[in-house]
Amino acid sequence: MRTLLVHQGEKPLIGILEDGQLAEVFFPQEGDTAEAVLLGRVERIVPGMKAAFVNIGQEKNGFLPLEEKNTGLSYPKTGDAVIVQIRKEAQGVKGAFLTRDISLCGETMLLTPMSRMIGVSSKITEDGKRKALKETGRAIAQERFGLVMRTAAENAPEEELAAEAERLFQQWEQIRRAAPTAHVPSVLMQPRSTLEAVLDDYRPRGIDQIVTDDPAVAEKAAGIAPVQVIPENLLTIYKIESQLKKAQERRVWLSSGGTLVIDPCEAMTVIDVNTAKFTGKRELEDTVLRLNLEACSEIARQVRLRNLSGIIIIDMIDMKTPEHRQMVLDALEEAFASDRVKTVIHGLTSLGLVEMTRKRSRPPLREMLAKQEEAHE
């Protein structure tokens, strides 16, 4: 059962609970700029880096790569006004990471006005469905823009896809028409709110209920799923703070008595599966398989909750048979199937380690919690 929890107040929080456990968490904050479309001015070109630094009205200039696939855009010159989108927000000493390959996000698709490529989410694996969605995308786009069909497009009616594409294209037309007379730097399109983005991502995946302490949120979410308004402290009722505290610990206990040890490093995250107190009552190979299979679902939850990304290496307990190793890889694939962030299980190394990658999106949980505390000091 999937519950969307929306807590307002001094420290707002949006949580996804699956079978009562916190699986993903968001901290809406004023000033979030990821996805915003801006009109900026090129301050400096760095030929050796094939990049430009762009004044976008923030404390630090944004970093803009000049070579981007499929856009067909020529290099700007110093002083030029450029339409850019924030791909990653400013962090530490680095300014925002920018792109001219604008993407406007809807529930079933991404519209890319600077490209004409038609793509399909890698999570849609059946060849027939991928081919059909590409053909539908080409018929809708008619060479006017590019589309990336999201997983929600798989079962959506063609007229619904066409309507969303047209809505996103009109949104881009408004941006394009506003740019020539806009002040530089300025915001041409505000980003979606955190709640809007979460609803776009999870509505197609299924939301069984929405629980909130804000009647305005309940009104906005009416019709998406059954809504319950609870005026009491939702963080206490659903034990959110204790779950967040545990999600910052290095060691995670499994219900069987085994453990996960999670170590984020500079280049990657390493997750070690240990038997700890788990001994089992069967043959050793069956005991190892059972623990590794149990670990798969908890690894997926911890990766999503902690928002771990980049290269992730998992040291499962050694398995002797190829059949058992494949069963564990299949279980890991299934455990990550509900992850809204692109995740790829690459398989086993020669040392028996599981290699996987997860797309970088938001900062990890630890950084988001620290940022929230700074904002309320």
C-alpha positions in Angstrom: 0.0 0.0 0.0 1.4 3.4 -1.0 0.6 6.5 1.1 1.5 10.0 0.1 2.1 12.0 3.3 2.0 15.8 3.1 3.0 17.7 6.3 2.9 21.5 6.3 4.2 23.8 9.0 7.6 25.2 10.1 9.4 22.2 8.5 7.3 21.0 5.6 7.8 17.4 4.5 6.4 15.1 1.7 6.9 11.4 2.3 6.1 8.3 0.3 5.2 5.4 2.6 5.0 1.8 1.2 3.4 -0.7 3.5 3.9 1.7 6.4 7.6 2.3 5.9 9.1 5.5 4.6 10.5 4.9 1.1 11.2 8.4 -0.1 11.1 11.9 1.4 11.1 15.4 0.1 11.7 18.8 1.9 9.9 21.6 0.0 11.7 24.9 0.4 11.1 28.3 -1.0 13.8 29.2 -3.5 14.1 25.8 -5.0 15.1 26.5 -8.6 15.7 23.1 -10.3 13.8 22.9 -13.6 13.4 26.7 -13.7 13.8 28.2 -17.2 15.7 31.5 -17.1 17.0 34.2 -19.4 20.7 34.7 -18.6 23.6 36.6 -20.1 26.9 34.9 -21.1 29.6 36.5 -18.9 32.6 34.4 -20.0 33.4 31.7 -22.5 36.1 29.1 -21.5 37.1 27.4 -24.8 39.3 24.8 -23.1 36.3 23.5 -21.2 33.8 24.1 -24.0 31.7 25.9 -21.5 30.3 29.3 -20.6 29.6 31.0 -17.3 26.2 32.6 -17.4 24.7 35.3 -15.2 21.3 34.0 -14.1 20.7 36.4 -11.2 22.1 34.2 -8.5 25.1 34.7 -6.3 27.3 32.5 -8.5 27.2 32.3 -12.3 25.8 29.1 -13.8 27.9 26.6 -15.7 26.7 25.9 -19.2 28.3 23.2 -21.4 28.4 24.4 -25.0 28.2 21.0 -26.7 24.9 19.3 -26.1 23.5 16.5 -28.2 20.6 16.9 -30.6 20.0 20.6 -30.0 21.7 22.0 -33.1 22.5 25.2 -31.3 25.5 27.3 -32.2 28.0 28.6 -29.6 26.9 31.8 -28.0 29.2 34.8 -27.6 30.1 36.8 -24.5 27.3 39.2 -23.8 24.6 37.1 -25.6 21.3 36.5 -23.9 20.5 32.8 -23.7 17.5 30.7 -22.6 18.7 28.1 -20.1 17.3 25.7 -17.6 18.7 24.7 -14.3 19.6 21.0 -14.4 21.3 21.0 -10.9 21.0 23.7 -8.3 24.1 25.6 -7.0 25.9 23.7 -4.3 28.9 24.7 -2.2 31.3 26.7 -4.3 29.7 25.6 -7.5 27.1 27.6 -9.4 24.0 26.0 -10.9 24.5 23.5 -13.7 22.7 24.8 -16.8 21.4 23.4 -20.1 20.0 24.9 -23.3 18.3 21.6 -24.0 15.1 22.6 -22.3 12.7 19.9 -21.1 9.2 20.5 -19.9 7.9 17.7 -17.7 4.4 16.3 -17.7 2.8 13.3 -16.2 3.3 11.1 -19.2 6.2 12.7 -21.1 9.0 15.2 -21.3 8.8 17.7 -24.2 12.1 18.9 -25.5 11.6 21.9 -27.8 15.2 22.2 -28.9 15.4 18.6 -30.1 13.4 16.4 -32.5 14.3 13.1 -31.0 11.5 10.7 -29.9 12.5 8.5 -27.0 10.9 6.0 -24.6 11.7 5.4 -20.9 14.2 2.6 -20.4 11.8 1.1 -17.9 9.5 0.2 -20.7 11.3 -2.9 -22.0 8.9 -4.7 -24.3 10.0 -4.1 -27.9 6.5 -3.9 -29.3 5.4 -1.2 -26.7 8.5 0.8 -27.2 8.0 0.8 -31.0 4.3 1.7 -30.7 5.1 4.6 -28.3 7.8 6.0 -30.6 5.4 5.9 -33.5 2.7 7.7 -31.4 5.3 10.3 -30.3 6.3 11.0 -33.9 2.7 11.4 -35.0 2.1 13.8 -32.1 5.3 15.8 -32.5 5.2 16.1 -36.3 8.8 17.4 -36.2 7.8 20.4 -34.1 9.6 19.2 -30.9 11.1 16.1 -29.3 9.4 13.8 -26.8 10.5 11.3 -24.2 7.7 9.0 -23.3 7.6 8.3 -19.5 6.5 5.0 -18.0 3.0 6.5 -17.4 2.6 6.8 -21.2 2.6 3.0 -21.6 -1.1 2.7 -20.8 -2.3 6.2 -21.5 -4.8 6.8 -24.4 -3.3 8.4 -27.5 -5.7 11.4 -27.2 -4.5 12.0 -23.6 -0.8 11.9 -24.8 -1.6 14.4 -27.6 -3.4 16.7 -25.2 -0.5 16.8 -22.8 2.0 17.3 -25.5 0.0 20.3 -26.9 -0.2 21.8 -23.4 3.5 21.5 -22.9 4.2 22.9 -26.3 2.0 26.0 -25.6 4.0 26.4 -22.4 7.2 26.5 -24.4 5.7 29.0 -26.9 4.9 31.4 -24.1 8.5 31.1 -22.9 9.8 31.7 -26.4 7.6 34.7 -27.0 8.4 36.3 -23.6 12.2 36.0 -24.0 13.0 38.8 -26.5 11.4 41.5 -24.3 12.3 40.1 -20.9 14.9 41.7 -18.5 18.2 39.9 -18.4 18.6 38.0 -16.1 15.0 36.9 -15.3 12.9 33.8 -14.7 10.8 32.8 -17.7 9.2 29.7 -16.1 9.0 28.9 -12.4 9.8 25.2 -11.5 7.0 22.9 -10.5 6.3 22.8 -6.8 7.6 19.7 -5.0 4.1 18.4 -4.5 3.3 18.8 -8.2 6.5 16.9 -9.2 5.8 14.1 -6.7 2.2 13.8 -7.9 3.4 13.7 -11.6 5.9 10.9 -10.7 3.7 8.8 -8.4 0.2 9.2 -9.8 0.8 6.8 -12.7 2.5 4.3 -10.3 -0.5 4.4 -8.0 -1.3 6.2 -4.8 -3.6 4.4 -2.5 -4.3 7.2 -0.1 -3.2 10.8 0.7 -2.8 11.9 4.3 -2.3 15.6 5.1 -2.7 18.2 7.8 -3.5 20.9 5.3 -7.1 21.3 4.0 -5.8 23.2 1.0 -3.6 20.2 0.0 -6.6 17.9 0.5 -8.7 20.1 -1.9 -5.9 20.1 -4.5 -5.4 16.4 -4.3 -9.1 15.5 -4.4 -9.8 13.0 -7.2 -6.3 11.6 -7.2 -6.8 9.2 -4.3 -8.8 9.0 -1.1 -7.7 11.9 1.1 -7.6 12.0 4.9 -7.0 15.3 6.8 -5.5 14.8 10.2 -4.9 17.9 12.3 -2.5 16.2 14.7 1.3 15.9 14.2 1.7 13.6 11.2 5.4 13.2 11.8 4.7 11.7 15.2 1.8 9.5 14.1 3.8 7.9 11.3 7.1 7.9 13.2 8.8 9.9 10.5 11.5 11.4 12.6 12.6 8.1 14.0 12.7 6.6 10.5 14.8 9.6 9.3 17.2 9.2 12.2 17.7 5.5 11.3 18.2 6.4 7.7 21.3 8.3 8.7 22.9 5.4 10.5 25.6 3.3 8.9 24.2 -0.1 10.0 20.7 -1.3 9.1 19.2 -4.4 10.8 17.2 -6.8 8.7 14.2 -8.6 10.3 16.0 -11.9 10.1 18.9 -10.6 12.1 21.2 -9.9 9.2 22.6 -6.4 8.5 23.4 -3.9 5.8 26.4 -1.6 6.3 26.1 1.5 4.0 29.2 3.6 3.4 28.9 6.6 1.0 32.3 7.5 -0.4 33.5 10.2 -2.7 33.4 8.1 -5.9 30.7 5.5 -5.0 28.5 4.0 -2.3 29.4 0.6 -0.9 26.7 -1.6 0.7 27.8 -4.7 2.5 25.4 -7.5 3.4 26.3 -9.5 6.6 24.8 -12.5 8.3 25.3 -10.9 11.8 22.8 -12.7 14.1 21.2 -14.7 11.3 22.1 -18.3 11.2 19.1 -20.0 9.5 17.9 -23.5 9.9 18.7 -24.9 6.5 21.7 -25.8 4.4 24.3 -23.0 4.2 23.5 -22.2 0.5 19.8 -21.9 1.3 20.6 -19.7 4.3 22.8 -17.4 2.2 20.2 -17.2 -0.6 17.4 -16.3 1.8 19.4 -13.5 3.5 20.5 -12.1 0.1 16.9 -12.1 -1.2 15.7 -10.3 2.0 18.5 -7.8 1.6 17.4 -6.8 -1.9 14.1 -5.1 -0.9 15.8 -3.3 2.1 18.7 -2.1 -0.1 16.2 -0.7 -2.6 14.3 1.1 0.2 17.5 2.5 1.8 18.8 3.7 -1.6 15.6 5.5 -2.4 15.1 6.9 1.1 18.7 8.1 1.5 18.7 9.2 -2.2 22.0 7.5 -3.0 23.1 7.9 -6.5 26.0 7.5 -8.9 27.9 4.2 -8.7 26.7 1.7 -6.1 28.6 -1.5 -5.3 26.8 -4.2 -3.3 28.8 -7.0 -1.6 26.2 -9.7 -1.2 27.1 -12.8 0.8 29.0 -15.2 -1.5 26.8 -17.6 -3.5 28.2 -20.7 -5.2 25.6 -21.5 -7.8 24.8 -19.4 -10.9 21.1 -20.0 -10.3 21.2 -18.4 -6.9 23.2 -15.4 -8.2 20.7 -14.8 -11.0 17.8 -15.1 -8.5 19.3 -12.3 -6.4 19.9 -10.1 -9.4 16.3 -10.6 -10.5 15.1 -9.8 -7.0 17.1 -6.6 -7.0 15.7 -5.6 -10.4 12.2 -6.2 -9.0 12.9 -4.3 -5.8 14.0 -1.2 -7.8 11.1 -1.4 -10.3 9.1 1.1 -8.2 12.0 3.6 -8.1 11.0 6.8 -10.0 14.7 7.5 -10.6 16.5 5.8 -13.4 18.4 2.8 -11.9 20.5 0.2 -13.9 21.6 -3.1 -12.4 24.8 -3.9 -14.4 25.4 -7.4 -13.0 28.2 -9.1 -11.0 31.9 -8.3 -11.2 34.5 -11.1 -11.4 34.7 -10.7 -7.6 31.0 -11.3 -7.2 30.1 -7.7 -6.4 26.8 -6.3 -7.7 27.4 -3.2 -9.8 24.6 -0.7 -10.2 24.1 3.0 -11.1 21.4 5.4 -10.1 20.8 8.8 -11.8 21.8 11.8 -9.7 18.8 14.0 -9.0 18.4 15.6 -5.6 21.1 15.8 -3.0 21.4 12.8 -0.6 19.1 12.7 2.5 21.9 13.8 4.9 22.6 17.0 2.9 18.9 17.8 2.5 18.4 17.4 6.3 21.4 19.7 6.9 20.0 22.3 4.5 16.6 22.2 6.2 18.2 22.8 9.6 20.3 25.7 8.2 17.1 27.3 6.7 15.4 27.3 10.1 18.4 28.5 12.3 
